[in-house]
Amino acid sequence: MAAQGRKGNGEGVLARVSSTISQSPIVYQGRRAASDASYVTKRLLKSTGKAAWIAGTTFLILVVPLIIEMDREQQLTELELQQASLLGTPPVAPQK
């Protein structure tokens, strides 16, 4: 009968303690802080992704063609020096 009396109450000790703790201002502030931290983290990751996209595409559009052109110029200079040495003319120092 004593067991039925506890169950008939509809709420156990743990349920009452849990309900009291979940309504605590400290728990509310903790949840709010966690929610705010989550929001800031999501925004930071999103903006970091955008910045990485902008930096990557800018690099591809501006820097890669410059590197390719500099490599072509270097190969042309080396070819001219090689041809000059084969023809017997003294090599001319490359202009900077």
Secondary structure as the mmCIF struct_conf table of DSSP 4:
data_model
#
loop_
_struct_conf.conf_type_id
_struct_conf.id
_struct_conf.beg_label_comp_id
_struct_conf.beg_label_asym_id
_struct_conf.beg_label_seq_id
_struct_conf.end_label_comp_id
_struct_conf.end_label_asym_id
_struct_conf.end_label_seq_id
HELX_RH_AL_P HELX_RH_AL_P1 ALA A 2 GLY A 8
TURN_TY1_P TURN_TY1_P1 ASN A 9 ASN A 9
BEND BEND1 GLY A 10 GLY A 10
HELX_RH_AL_P HELX_RH_AL_P2 VAL A 13 SER A 22
TURN_TY1_P TURN_TY1_P2 GLN A 23 GLN A 23
HELX_RH_AL_P HELX_RH_AL_P3 PRO A 25 THR A 58
HELX_RH_PI_P HELX_RH_PI_P1 PHE A 59 VAL A 63
HELX_RH_AL_P HELX_RH_AL_P4 VAL A 64 LEU A 87
TURN_TY1_P TURN_TY1_P3 GLY A 88 GLY A 88
HELX_LH_PP_P HELX_LH_PP_P1 THR A 89 GLN A 95
#
